[in-house]
Amino acid sequence: MKPLLVRLGELAETGQRGVLLTVIDGEGAGSKLLWLENGGGDAVSDELHEAAREVVRSGRNRLLELGGRRVFAEVYGPPPRLFMYGAVDTAEALSRAARLVGWRAIVADARPMFATKARIPSADELIVAWPDEAFAQVLPDHQTAVLVLTHEDKFDRPALAAALATEAFYIGALGSRRNQERRRGRLLEEGIDEEALERISGPCGLDIGAETQEETAISIFAEILAARAHRGGGPLRAAEHRIHAQVD
């Protein structure tokens, strides 16, 4: 078997996610096991397998206490992704925010004159395609936040329907409350389940009084981070939990 450091390095090349499990106390203290999300890693117990699966889906390192052992679970793999449909000005501001925190920003639009490097220079990837094609190419997973930034039904509705068919941990949409309700009605008419529509955060973002594109991007990205950490996004002084996120 390849050395552990080599296998960890290969995760970055293949894009696969894994969890390095280090026993720090109890039976087997000091031992290390590499669990891979898509299989092929070290053999682990069913208990460790389920724990590692939860850890990789949370995207955060965690100290586990299992069967009298303390195990540190450390996540390895590609960064979270921010997938935006609609190459509007807000997409550039959001791409800059994503880059700042080490996320990968992907912007798609069916209009080639919009999805250009000149207009969205901070995006890691630009895709010129209609919603169905773009989502089929990106394949949003549980470490992907999706934003629909267009204001046209021919883009909005298929993009949101495609997003709801994925495991994306966050789905947001720009637009006024009136437009959100109108769009929701159209999606219901198209057969989208009402419970599924509750996954859509629209209008997206936190209520910080944003006016500029940059302020709007901060508002939206803050909501995305809060959703990933299972937080409400309120003021810290009113929070009863610890300041730094710990996903249980």
C-alpha positions as CSV (number, residue, x, y, z in Angstrom):
1,M,0.0,0.0,0.0
2,K,1.2,3.5,-0.8
3,P,2.4,5.7,2.1
4,L,-0.2,7.7,3.8
5,L,1.2,11.1,2.7
6,V,1.1,10.0,-0.9
7,R,-2.5,8.9,-0.6
8,L,-3.5,12.1,1.0
9,G,-1.8,14.0,-1.8
10,E,-3.6,12.0,-4.4
11,L,-7.0,13.2,-3.0
12,A,-6.2,16.7,-4.3
13,E,-5.5,15.3,-7.7
14,T,-8.5,13.1,-8.0
15,G,-11.0,15.4,-6.3
16,Q,-12.1,12.7,-3.9
17,R,-12.9,13.5,-0.3
18,G,-11.6,11.5,2.6
19,V,-11.3,11.6,6.4
20,L,-8.0,10.9,8.2
21,L,-8.9,9.1,11.4
22,T,-6.2,9.3,14.2
23,V,-6.8,7.4,17.4
24,I,-5.5,9.7,20.1
25,D,-6.7,7.8,23.2
26,G,-7.8,4.2,23.8
27,E,-7.2,1.0,22.0
28,G,-4.9,1.5,19.0
29,A,-3.7,5.0,20.2
30,G,-1.5,6.5,17.6
31,S,-2.9,4.6,14.6
32,K,-4.1,6.3,11.5
33,L,-6.7,5.2,9.0
34,L,-7.8,6.9,5.8
35,W,-11.5,6.7,5.0
36,L,-12.6,7.6,1.5
37,E,-16.1,8.8,0.6
38,N,-16.2,6.8,-2.7
39,G,-14.6,3.7,-1.2
40,G,-11.2,2.2,-1.6
41,G,-9.8,3.5,1.7
42,D,-8.6,1.6,4.8
43,A,-10.9,-1.0,6.4
44,V,-12.8,0.6,9.3
45,S,-15.5,-0.5,11.6
46,D,-19.1,0.2,10.8
47,E,-19.2,2.7,13.6
48,L,-16.2,4.6,12.3
49,H,-17.6,4.4,8.7
50,E,-20.8,6.2,9.8
51,A,-18.9,8.7,11.8
52,A,-16.5,9.5,9.0
53,R,-19.5,9.9,6.6
54,E,-21.1,12.5,8.8
55,V,-17.8,14.3,9.2
56,V,-17.1,14.5,5.5
57,R,-20.6,15.8,4.8
58,S,-20.2,18.5,7.5
59,G,-16.9,19.5,5.9
60,R,-15.4,20.2,9.3
61,N,-12.9,18.4,11.5
62,R,-14.2,16.8,14.6
63,L,-13.1,15.0,17.7
64,L,-15.1,11.7,18.0
65,E,-15.7,9.6,21.1
66,L,-16.5,6.0,20.0
67,G,-16.4,2.9,22.0
68,G,-14.0,4.1,24.7
69,R,-11.7,5.7,22.1
70,R,-11.1,9.3,21.2
71,V,-10.5,9.7,17.4
72,F,-9.6,12.9,15.7
73,A,-11.4,13.1,12.3
74,E,-9.7,15.4,9.8
75,V,-11.3,16.2,6.4
76,Y,-9.2,16.2,3.2
77,G,-10.3,16.9,-0.4
78,P,-11.3,19.7,-2.7
79,P,-12.7,23.0,-1.3
80,P,-16.4,23.7,-1.1
81,R,-17.9,25.1,-4.3
82,L,-20.1,28.1,-5.0
83,F,-22.1,27.5,-8.2
84,M,-23.9,30.5,-9.6
85,Y,-26.3,30.5,-12.5
86,G,-26.4,34.0,-14.0
87,A,-23.3,36.0,-14.9
88,V,-24.5,39.2,-13.4
89,D,-22.5,41.8,-11.4
90,T,-23.3,40.1,-8.1
91,A,-21.7,37.0,-9.5
92,E,-18.3,38.7,-9.7
93,A,-18.6,40.1,-6.2
94,L,-19.6,36.7,-4.9
95,S,-16.7,35.1,-6.8
96,R,-14.3,37.5,-5.0
97,A,-15.8,36.5,-1.7
98,A,-15.5,32.8,-2.4
99,R,-11.8,33.2,-3.4
100,L,-11.1,35.1,-0.2
101,V,-12.2,32.1,1.9
102,G,-10.7,29.4,-0.3
103,W,-13.8,28.2,-2.1
104,R,-14.1,27.4,-5.8
105,A,-16.4,29.8,-7.7
106,I,-18.2,28.6,-10.8
107,V,-20.4,30.9,-12.9
108,A,-22.7,29.7,-15.7
109,D,-25.0,31.5,-18.1
110,A,-26.5,30.7,-21.5
111,R,-25.6,34.1,-22.8
112,P,-22.0,34.1,-24.1
113,M,-21.7,37.9,-24.0
114,F,-22.3,37.7,-20.2
115,A,-20.2,34.7,-19.1
116,T,-16.8,36.2,-20.0
117,K,-13.5,36.5,-18.1
118,A,-13.7,40.3,-18.7
119,R,-17.0,40.5,-16.8
120,I,-16.4,37.8,-14.2
121,P,-12.6,37.8,-13.7
122,S,-12.7,36.2,-10.2
123,A,-14.5,33.1,-11.2
124,D,-12.5,29.9,-11.2
125,E,-14.6,28.5,-14.0
126,L,-17.1,30.0,-16.6
127,I,-19.6,27.8,-18.4
128,V,-21.8,28.9,-21.3
129,A,-24.8,26.6,-21.2
130,W,-28.5,26.5,-20.5
131,P,-29.4,25.5,-16.9
132,D,-29.9,21.7,-17.5
133,E,-26.5,21.4,-19.3
134,A,-24.7,23.5,-16.8
135,F,-26.0,21.5,-13.8
136,A,-25.1,18.3,-15.6
137,Q,-21.6,19.5,-16.0
138,V,-21.1,20.8,-12.5
139,L,-23.0,18.1,-10.6
140,P,-23.6,20.0,-7.3
141,D,-23.0,17.8,-4.3
142,H,-23.3,18.1,-0.5
143,Q,-20.3,20.6,-0.5
144,T,-21.8,22.9,-3.1
145,A,-23.9,26.0,-2.6
146,V,-26.1,27.0,-5.5
147,L,-27.3,30.5,-6.3
148,V,-29.7,31.5,-9.1
149,L,-29.0,35.1,-9.9
150,T,-30.9,35.7,-13.1
151,H,-34.3,37.4,-13.3
152,E,-35.8,35.6,-16.2
153,D,-38.2,32.7,-15.9
154,K,-36.5,30.9,-18.8
155,F,-33.4,30.6,-16.7
156,D,-34.7,30.8,-13.1
157,R,-37.2,28.0,-13.2
158,P,-35.1,25.3,-14.9
159,A,-32.1,26.3,-12.8
160,L,-34.0,26.0,-9.5
161,A,-35.6,22.7,-10.5
162,A,-32.2,21.3,-11.4
163,A,-30.7,22.6,-8.1
164,L,-33.5,20.9,-6.1
165,A,-32.6,17.6,-7.8
166,T,-29.1,17.7,-6.2
167,E,-27.6,17.4,-2.8
168,A,-26.5,21.1,-2.7
169,F,-26.5,22.1,1.0
170,Y,-27.8,25.6,0.1
171,I,-30.0,26.9,-2.7
172,G,-30.5,30.6,-3.0
173,A,-32.3,32.9,-5.4
174,L,-32.2,36.6,-6.0
175,G,-35.5,38.6,-6.5
176,S,-38.2,40.4,-4.6
177,R,-40.6,38.6,-2.4
178,R,-43.3,39.1,-5.1
179,N,-41.1,37.5,-7.7
180,Q,-40.2,34.7,-5.3
181,E,-43.9,33.9,-4.8
182,R,-44.7,34.1,-8.5
183,R,-41.8,31.8,-9.3
184,R,-42.8,29.4,-6.5
185,G,-46.3,29.2,-8.0
186,R,-44.9,28.3,-11.4
187,L,-42.6,25.6,-9.9
188,L,-45.6,24.1,-8.1
189,E,-47.5,24.0,-11.4
190,E,-44.6,22.2,-13.0
191,G,-44.8,19.4,-10.4
192,I,-42.1,20.5,-7.9
193,D,-43.1,19.3,-4.4
194,E,-44.0,22.1,-2.0
195,E,-41.7,20.6,0.7
196,A,-38.8,20.6,-1.7
197,L,-39.4,24.3,-2.4
198,E,-38.7,25.0,1.2
199,R,-35.0,24.4,0.4
200,I,-34.9,27.6,-1.6
201,S,-33.7,30.7,0.3
202,G,-35.3,33.6,-1.5
203,P,-34.8,36.4,-1.3
204,C,-31.3,35.1,-0.4
205,G,-29.0,36.7,2.0
206,L,-29.0,38.0,5.6
207,D,-30.8,41.2,6.5
208,I,-27.9,43.7,6.8
209,G,-29.3,46.5,4.8
210,A,-27.1,45.8,1.8
211,E,-27.2,48.3,-1.1
212,T,-24.1,47.8,-3.3
213,Q,-23.1,44.6,-5.2
214,E,-20.3,44.0,-2.7
215,E,-22.6,44.4,0.3
216,T,-25.2,42.1,-1.3
217,A,-22.4,39.5,-1.8
218,I,-21.4,39.7,1.8
219,S,-25.1,39.3,2.8
220,I,-25.5,36.2,0.6
221,F,-22.2,34.6,1.4
222,A,-22.8,35.1,5.2
223,E,-26.1,33.2,4.9
224,I,-24.3,30.4,3.0
225,L,-21.7,30.1,5.7
226,A,-24.3,30.1,8.4
227,A,-26.3,27.3,6.6
228,R,-23.1,25.2,6.2
229,A,-22.5,25.5,10.0
230,H,-26.2,25.0,10.8
231,R,-26.4,28.5,12.4
232,G,-29.1,31.1,12.3
233,G,-26.9,34.0,11.3
234,G,-28.0,36.3,14.2
235,P,-25.7,38.5,16.3
236,L,-23.1,36.6,18.3
237,R,-24.0,38.5,21.5
238,A,-27.4,36.8,21.4
239,A,-26.1,33.3,20.7
240,E,-26.1,30.7,23.4
241,H,-23.8,28.3,21.6
242,R,-20.0,28.5,21.2
243,I,-18.7,31.2,18.8
244,H,-16.7,28.8,16.5
245,A,-18.9,26.4,14.6
246,Q,-18.9,22.8,15.8
247,V,-21.3,20.6,13.7
248,D,-22.7,17.8,15.7
